[in-house]
Amino acid sequence: MASRVHARDGFVAHVGRTTLETARALADVRTWSPLLVAQMRRLGVDSVPIALFIAVFTGIVLSLLSSYIFTGAVPFYFVGALVGKTVMMELGPVLTGMALAGRVGASIAAELGTMKVTEQVDALETLAYNPRAYLVVPRVLAATLMFPVITAFAMAVGVTSGWITSVNLLDLSTPEFFKGLRLFYRFKDIWFGLVKSASFGAAVALMGCVRGLDAKSGAEGVGQSTTRAVVLGCEAILVLDAFWALVLL
Amino acid sequence: MIILEGLTKSFGAHRVLDGVTLDVPDGQNTVIIGGSGVGKSVTLKCIMGLIEPDEGRVRVDGEVVQELSRDELTELRGRIGYVFQFAALFDSMTVAENIALGLARRGYDRAAIADRVEESLAVVELSGTEDKYPAELSGGMRKRVGIARAVALKPRYILYDEPTTGLDPITSAVMDQLMVRTRDLGVTGLVVTHDMRSAFCVGDRIAMLHEGRIRQVGTRAEIQATVDPVVRQFIEGRP
């Protein structure tokens, strides 16, 4: 037990060091800037389908679930309020983050892990590149910038699917759904969700990079790093979710 | 000149280097021989600043590698080429892109990079492979691209990590010729290998690394005539 706590403390210090080194590597703009757009496409644009797939079904389930809860107790137009608030503030950012922790975190850890065990990371150093500037910064920046964009799409699609479900499967009209949606809406609902998702993006990419660059030799080592990156990315999302709720609400 | 002064390095309880001291004179190929796992590659990585020794220092052209800042180390690495045991080519890049990467870092323009890529591929006799990916090359070709990547930067030194391991005898001989040719171009070479045929072919000086220390160092003729039983056993390949 003590050794596990010690290992966890060591890992937290390691993540802190990596974060600092990555922040320093931001100054090496000449290295990371040409790679940023490609990473934004790879980590962001290519992740849109899975995020939207999740958002569609989240909206459907939320509208059905809220109708089940509200029937006979609360006016039905509150379905719109619950779908809107929940998708924008919580489920949009968190479920999108979780899905991308699997896709993006695993992809980064596997790629960097393979580069590490095949000495490609050392090769970068011998060619006078800083691996943090070349590998870590563009991935962390790309994820930080693209997670909110994907989450914004997921919010829109989640609310839309909730609306379509309410109109078609529940005894609710479009004006009633939007009356509920507007009832408790505040602009903060959206930026709260987007700020959270930006932090999720940074955390997921950073965990992927840290675990990838720590990979031990062989396919098994890369596999373990990939698994750990996904688990840590999900854990980081839940911790950050609670943190932002405490700080911003 | 590269000078190793009392390098020690442990991984956990295992002491790999235990006071390695060696001079690598300019304009020659120095070969470090020794069995698998005795720390030959670790020694090279200490020179390049990829591994920090526990004790001791590496001097390159008078600069102590371990005392350099990140920027100074980057500048120093511009003078040293490194050929990895398994080539370590970037598998998502073509051959040309692999060679161009280090040149782009040094600020060469596109035309100069294209010229240098062509020139270095010609040195390793791989002209025409510019657009191939590493996965499309044989092991020997990948190693030659690794040499081309190092040569393209026109370094003062090249460190070769097991350059002939896993190659057939003919491809090994081609690699040996390349290392000799590179030395003849004025590049100082430091080669680690356990391939004695290759060591005697390319080495002007040969040093034996044994139990974490340099057991013997001398010219090719001195090593061939050694009476040290450990060195003798190794070069003769006796069990």
Interface residues (C-beta under 8 A of the other chain):
Chain A: T31 M115 T118 E119 Q120 D122 A123 E125 T126 L127 A128 Y129 N130
Chain B: K45 M48 G49 L50 R70 T74 E75 R77 G78 I80 G81 Y82 F84 Q85 F86 A88 L89 F90 D91 L101 G102 R105 R106 R149 L153
